[in-house]
Amino acid sequence: MRYTARVSRIFLRLAVPVAFLLLPLAVSAQEIYVPRLALDSDLSPVIAGSLSSADGFVEGKGPLLRLTYASVVPLHMFIAPMINATDYNPGDMYAVDLPAGSEPAEIDLTALTKWSPGMKRYYVSFLSGGSETDAEIQNIEIHGGNIGSTIMAAGRHLFQPEPYWVSNVHFLRGRRVLGVPLAVVGGMLTIVLTAVVFVWKKKRLAPALLSLLLCALVSQLLMATDAGRLAFTHTKEWLTGGTFAQPQDLYLVAADLEEAQQDVDVPLSITVCFDASDYEAKLLRYLLAPVNVSINQTINEKTSHIVVLPSAKRDPGEETETCDFQDRVERLEKTYPSGTRVYALRHA
C-alpha cells in the first residue's frame, strides 16, 4: 500500500506540469487540419482538374502551419519537407483539402513522417479547379513548439502506422520518431535497457540477454504488423476488385495486353495517354517490357494500341482526349472500373 501511494504521488506531481505543457496544443482558435500522405490516394483527378496553381516555400520551426486565406472555391494544398535548399522527395508529399471561405486554418505538421523540431523549410503548393479564382493567401507562417508538442509528436510517430510508399518495388521505409529512424531510437533504448538489466541483476548474463531478445521481438512485431496490415488491405482489394493500391487496375491492363501480344505475330506498339503524374505510364512500360510502350504521348504509324488513363483530360461532349487519336480508333477494347480505357488503332 505504501508503494502504491508513493507511485500515485509521483504521478500526480508529474501530471500537472505535463498538462500545462500540452495545454497550448489543445486550445486553438483555428481549425486544425491533419495532412494525409498524398500517395495514399489517387490524386490524378485533382491534378487533371486543376486550372490554376501557385507554389513556393515557407520557413520556420514549429509543429503548426498557420494559414490565412480567402477563396470562393475549395483549394487543394500540398506540402513536403525540403531535403536541402531546392529539393524535396515526392514520396514525402502530403495533401490537405481546404474549404472555400475566408476562415484561418492551421495545419498539423507533426503528421508528416519526417517532421522534427529542427525542420524549418517546406515546399507548399495550392491547386484550384477554377480557371479564374480570387484565391488569396494573406498570411502563412510556422509557429508553436515547446517540450509538450515535441513529446506529443514523438508519441504520435511511435504509434503512427507505417505509410505505404509507391515504387517499382513496393517497400516500407521504416518508422521515424522526430525525424530519426525508429531503428536508431530503438537500438539506443535496447542498449540502455540491456545495460540497466545487466547491472540491476548483479551482472548476470541471462537476464540481460532476455531483455535484448524481448526488444528485438518488439521491433520485429512492429514491422510484421505494418507489413501484415498492408498485405491484408492490398490482397483484399485485389481479390474483390482487381485493383492494387495507386496503380489500381493497371496490372489487369498489362495482363490483357500481354495476352493480346500472344495472339498476333506483329509486336505491339502502345502509347499511354495521361495528364498527371507519369507514374502509371512508367509502371505499365515496366510490366510490359520488352513491348514498346511510349510515355511521351505521341502516336505514329506503328502505334497499335493506346491506353487512356483516368487523368487524361476530356472536353465535355467531345471525344477529344489529351492525345489526339480519335481518327484512328478501330475499336474500344475494354473499359476498366477505374475509368482506364484501351483502344485498338488502325494502321496509318
C-alpha positions as CSV (number, residue, x, y, z in Angstrom):
1,M,0.0,0.0,0.0
2,R,2.8,2.4,0.8
3,Y,4.5,1.7,-2.5
4,T,1.2,2.3,-4.4
5,A,0.6,5.6,-2.6
6,R,4.1,6.7,-3.3
7,V,3.7,5.9,-7.0
8,S,0.4,7.8,-7.1
9,R,2.0,10.9,-5.5
10,I,4.8,10.9,-8.1
11,F,2.3,10.5,-10.9
12,L,0.3,13.4,-9.7
13,R,3.3,15.6,-9.4
14,L,4.3,14.9,-13.0
15,A,0.8,15.1,-14.4
16,V,0.3,18.8,-13.5
17,P,3.4,20.2,-15.3
18,V,2.9,17.9,-18.3
19,A,-0.7,19.0,-18.6
20,F,0.4,22.7,-18.7
21,L,2.9,21.8,-21.4
22,L,0.3,20.1,-23.5
23,L,-2.4,22.7,-22.9
24,P,-1.4,25.1,-25.7
25,L,-1.9,22.3,-28.2
26,A,-5.4,21.6,-27.1
27,V,-6.6,25.2,-27.4
28,S,-6.6,26.8,-30.8
29,A,-8.8,29.5,-32.3
30,Q,-8.4,27.9,-35.8
31,E,-9.5,24.6,-37.1
32,I,-6.5,22.2,-37.2
33,Y,-6.2,20.1,-40.4
34,V,-4.3,16.9,-40.4
35,P,-2.4,16.3,-43.7
36,R,-2.6,12.9,-45.4
37,L,0.1,11.2,-47.4
38,A,-0.5,12.2,-51.0
39,L,0.3,8.8,-52.4
40,D,-2.2,7.1,-50.2
41,S,-4.9,8.0,-52.7
42,D,-5.3,8.7,-56.4
43,L,-4.9,12.4,-56.8
44,S,-4.8,12.3,-60.6
45,P,-8.4,13.7,-60.9
46,V,-7.3,16.6,-58.6
47,I,-4.2,17.3,-60.7
48,A,-6.1,16.9,-64.0
49,G,-8.9,19.1,-62.9
50,S,-6.6,21.9,-61.7
51,L,-6.9,25.1,-63.8
52,S,-4.8,27.4,-61.6
53,S,-2.0,26.9,-59.2
54,A,0.6,28.7,-57.1
55,D,3.6,27.3,-55.2
56,G,6.5,28.5,-53.0
57,F,8.4,27.9,-49.8
58,V,7.7,28.6,-46.2
59,E,10.3,28.7,-43.4
60,G,10.1,28.4,-39.7
61,K,10.3,26.0,-36.8
62,G,7.3,24.6,-35.0
63,P,4.5,21.9,-35.2
64,L,1.8,24.1,-36.7
65,L,1.5,26.0,-40.0
66,R,-0.9,28.9,-39.7
67,L,-2.7,29.9,-42.9
68,T,-4.9,32.8,-43.5
69,Y,-6.6,32.6,-47.0
70,A,-9.7,33.6,-48.9
71,S,-11.2,31.7,-51.8
72,V,-14.6,31.2,-53.3
73,V,-13.7,27.6,-54.4
74,P,-12.0,24.8,-52.4
75,L,-8.2,24.7,-52.5
76,H,-6.0,21.6,-52.6
77,M,-2.8,22.2,-50.6
78,F,0.3,20.1,-50.9
79,I,3.3,20.3,-48.5
80,A,6.6,18.5,-48.3
81,P,9.7,19.0,-46.1
82,M,12.8,20.1,-48.0
83,I,15.8,17.8,-48.3
84,N,18.0,20.8,-49.0
85,A,17.5,24.4,-50.2
86,T,16.0,23.3,-53.6
87,D,14.9,19.7,-53.4
88,Y,12.2,17.5,-51.8
89,N,11.2,13.9,-52.0
90,P,7.8,13.5,-53.9
91,G,7.2,10.5,-51.6
92,D,7.1,12.8,-48.6
93,M,4.4,15.0,-50.2
94,Y,1.3,15.4,-48.0
95,A,-2.1,16.8,-49.0
96,V,-4.7,18.9,-47.3
97,D,-8.2,19.9,-48.6
98,L,-9.1,23.4,-47.7
99,P,-12.8,24.5,-47.9
100,A,-14.0,27.6,-49.7
101,G,-14.2,30.6,-47.4
102,S,-12.0,33.1,-45.6
103,E,-11.5,31.3,-42.3
104,P,-8.0,31.0,-40.9
105,A,-6.7,27.4,-40.6
106,E,-3.8,25.6,-39.0
107,I,-2.0,22.5,-40.5
108,D,-0.6,19.9,-38.1
109,L,2.9,19.5,-39.4
110,T,3.7,16.7,-36.9
111,A,1.6,14.4,-39.1
112,L,4.5,14.4,-41.6
113,T,6.5,11.3,-41.1
114,K,9.8,13.2,-41.2
115,W,8.8,16.1,-39.0
116,S,11.3,17.1,-36.4
117,P,11.7,20.1,-34.1
118,G,14.6,21.3,-36.2
119,M,12.9,21.2,-39.5
120,K,12.5,24.7,-40.9
121,R,11.8,24.7,-44.7
122,Y,8.9,23.3,-46.6
123,Y,7.6,23.3,-50.1
124,V,3.9,24.3,-50.5
125,S,1.6,24.2,-53.5
126,F,-2.0,25.3,-54.0
127,L,-4.3,23.9,-56.7
128,S,-7.7,25.2,-57.7
129,G,-10.4,23.9,-60.0
130,G,-11.3,27.4,-61.1
131,S,-9.6,29.0,-64.1
132,E,-10.4,32.4,-62.7
133,T,-10.3,32.4,-58.9
134,D,-10.0,35.1,-56.3
135,A,-8.0,32.9,-54.0
136,E,-5.6,34.9,-51.9
137,I,-3.0,33.7,-49.4
138,Q,-3.0,36.5,-46.9
139,N,-0.5,35.0,-44.4
140,I,1.4,31.8,-43.9
141,E,3.7,31.1,-41.1
142,I,5.0,28.3,-38.9
143,H,4.7,28.7,-35.2
144,G,4.3,26.9,-31.8
145,G,6.8,24.5,-30.5
146,N,7.7,23.5,-26.9
147,I,8.6,20.5,-24.9
148,G,4.9,19.4,-24.7
149,S,4.4,19.5,-28.5
150,T,7.7,17.6,-29.0
151,I,6.6,14.9,-26.6
152,M,3.2,14.5,-28.2
153,A,4.8,14.3,-31.7
154,A,7.3,11.6,-30.5
155,G,4.4,9.6,-29.1
156,R,2.4,10.1,-32.3
157,H,5.3,9.0,-34.5
158,L,5.9,5.9,-32.4
159,F,2.4,4.6,-32.9
160,Q,1.7,6.1,-36.3
161,P,1.1,3.3,-38.9
162,E,3.9,2.8,-41.4
163,P,3.0,4.6,-44.7
164,Y,2.9,2.7,-48.0
165,W,5.5,4.1,-50.4
166,V,4.8,3.5,-54.1
167,S,7.7,2.5,-56.3
168,N,8.6,-0.2,-58.9
169,V,9.4,-2.2,-55.8
170,H,6.8,-1.5,-53.1
171,F,8.5,-1.2,-49.7
172,L,8.4,0.0,-46.2
173,R,10.9,2.7,-45.4
174,G,10.6,2.3,-41.6
175,R,9.0,4.4,-38.9
176,R,10.6,7.6,-37.7
177,V,10.4,9.4,-34.4
178,L,11.0,13.2,-34.6
179,G,12.8,12.6,-37.9
180,V,15.1,9.9,-36.5
181,P,14.7,6.3,-37.8
182,L,12.9,4.2,-35.2
183,A,15.7,1.6,-35.7
184,V,18.2,4.0,-34.3
185,V,16.0,5.1,-31.4
186,G,15.1,1.5,-30.6
187,G,18.7,0.4,-30.9
188,M,19.8,3.0,-28.4
189,L,17.0,2.2,-26.0
190,T,17.8,-1.5,-26.3
191,I,21.4,-0.9,-25.4
192,V,20.4,1.2,-22.4
193,L,17.8,-1.2,-21.2
194,T,20.1,-4.2,-21.5
195,A,22.9,-2.4,-19.6
196,V,20.4,-1.4,-16.8
197,V,19.2,-5.0,-16.5
198,F,22.7,-6.3,-16.5
199,V,23.7,-4.1,-13.6
200,W,20.4,-4.5,-11.7
201,K,20.7,-8.3,-11.9
202,K,24.2,-8.2,-10.5
203,K,26.0,-8.6,-13.8
204,R,24.1,-11.9,-14.6
205,L,24.2,-12.5,-18.4
206,A,20.9,-14.4,-18.8
207,P,18.5,-11.6,-17.8
208,A,20.4,-9.1,-20.0
209,L,20.2,-11.5,-23.0
210,L,16.5,-12.0,-22.3
211,S,15.9,-8.2,-22.3
212,L,17.8,-7.9,-25.6
213,L,15.7,-10.7,-27.1
214,L,12.4,-9.0,-26.0
215,C,13.4,-5.7,-27.5
216,A,14.3,-7.5,-30.8
217,L,10.9,-9.2,-30.7
218,V,9.1,-5.9,-30.2
219,S,10.9,-4.4,-33.1
220,Q,10.1,-7.3,-35.4
221,L,6.4,-7.2,-34.2
222,L,6.1,-3.6,-35.3
223,M,7.5,-4.4,-38.7
224,A,5.3,-7.5,-39.1
225,T,2.2,-5.5,-38.1
226,D,2.8,-2.9,-40.7
227,A,3.6,-5.4,-43.4
228,G,0.7,-7.6,-42.5
229,R,-1.8,-4.7,-42.4
230,L,-0.7,-3.5,-45.9
231,A,-0.7,-7.1,-47.2
232,F,-4.2,-7.7,-46.0
233,T,-5.5,-4.4,-47.4
234,H,-4.0,-4.9,-50.8
235,T,-4.9,-8.6,-51.1
236,K,-8.5,-7.9,-50.2
237,E,-8.5,-5.0,-52.7
238,W,-7.1,-7.3,-55.5
239,L,-9.4,-10.2,-54.8
240,T,-12.6,-8.2,-54.6
241,G,-12.0,-5.5,-57.3
242,G,-8.9,-6.4,-59.3
243,T,-7.2,-3.2,-58.2
244,F,-3.9,-2.7,-56.3
245,A,-3.2,0.5,-54.4
246,Q,-2.3,3.5,-56.5
247,P,-1.8,1.5,-59.8
248,Q,-5.5,0.4,-59.4
249,D,-6.3,-2.0,-62.3
250,L,-3.1,-1.3,-64.3
251,Y,-1.9,-4.8,-63.6
252,L,-5.1,-6.1,-65.3
253,V,-4.4,-3.8,-68.2
254,A,-0.9,-5.2,-68.5
255,A,-2.2,-8.8,-68.4
256,D,-4.7,-8.2,-71.1
257,L,-2.2,-6.5,-73.4
258,E,0.3,-9.4,-72.8
259,E,-2.5,-11.8,-73.9
260,A,-3.2,-9.6,-77.0
261,Q,0.5,-9.8,-77.9
262,Q,0.4,-13.5,-77.8
263,D,-2.5,-13.6,-80.3
264,V,-0.6,-11.6,-83.0
265,D,2.7,-12.0,-84.8
266,V,3.5,-8.3,-85.1
267,P,4.9,-6.7,-82.0
268,L,2.5,-4.3,-80.3
269,S,3.4,-0.6,-80.0
270,I,1.5,1.1,-77.2
271,T,1.1,4.7,-76.3
272,V,-0.1,5.8,-72.8
273,C,-2.3,8.9,-72.6
274,F,-2.4,10.8,-69.3
275,D,-2.5,14.3,-67.9
276,A,-0.9,14.0,-64.5
277,S,2.0,12.0,-63.0
278,D,3.7,9.7,-65.3
279,Y,4.0,7.0,-62.6
280,E,1.3,4.7,-64.1
281,A,2.7,5.1,-67.6
282,K,6.2,4.1,-66.4
283,L,4.8,1.2,-64.4
284,L,2.9,-0.1,-67.5
285,R,6.2,0.1,-69.5
286,Y,7.9,-1.8,-66.7
287,L,5.2,-4.5,-66.6
288,L,5.1,-5.0,-70.4
289,A,8.8,-5.0,-71.1
290,P,10.1,-5.7,-73.8
291,V,6.9,-4.5,-75.5
292,N,7.3,-0.9,-76.8
293,V,5.4,1.4,-74.5
294,S,5.6,5.1,-75.3
295,I,5.0,7.6,-72.4
296,N,5.7,10.8,-74.4
297,Q,2.0,10.7,-75.7
298,T,3.0,10.7,-79.4
299,I,1.2,8.5,-81.9
300,N,2.9,7.3,-85.1
301,E,2.1,4.9,-87.9
302,K,3.3,1.9,-85.8
303,T,1.1,2.6,-82.8
304,S,-1.3,-0.4,-82.4
305,H,-3.0,0.4,-79.0
306,I,-3.5,3.4,-76.8
307,V,-4.1,3.2,-73.1
308,V,-6.1,6.2,-71.8
309,L,-5.7,6.7,-68.1
310,P,-8.4,8.3,-66.0
311,S,-6.3,11.5,-65.6
312,A,-6.5,12.2,-69.4
313,K,-8.5,15.4,-69.9
314,R,-11.7,15.2,-71.9
315,D,-13.7,18.1,-73.4
316,P,-17.4,18.0,-72.4
317,G,-19.4,16.4,-75.1
318,E,-16.4,15.7,-77.2
319,E,-14.3,12.6,-78.0
320,T,-11.0,14.5,-78.0
321,E,-8.5,13.4,-75.4
322,T,-5.2,14.7,-74.2
323,C,-3.8,12.5,-77.0
324,D,-5.4,13.2,-80.4
325,F,-6.1,9.7,-81.8
326,Q,-9.8,9.6,-82.5
327,D,-9.4,9.5,-86.3
328,R,-7.6,6.2,-86.0
329,V,-9.7,4.3,-83.5
330,E,-10.7,0.9,-84.7
331,R,-12.5,-0.3,-81.6
332,L,-12.6,0.2,-77.8
333,E,-11.1,-3.0,-76.4
334,K,-12.1,-2.6,-72.8
335,T,-13.1,-0.1,-70.1
336,Y,-11.8,-0.8,-66.6
337,P,-13.5,0.0,-63.3
338,S,-11.1,2.9,-62.6
339,G,-12.0,4.5,-65.9
340,T,-8.9,3.4,-67.8
341,R,-9.7,2.6,-71.5
342,V,-7.7,0.6,-74.0
343,Y,-8.3,1.3,-77.7
344,A,-7.1,-0.6,-80.7
345,L,-5.9,1.6,-83.6
346,R,-6.0,1.2,-87.3
347,H,-2.6,1.3,-89.1
348,A,-1.9,4.6,-90.6
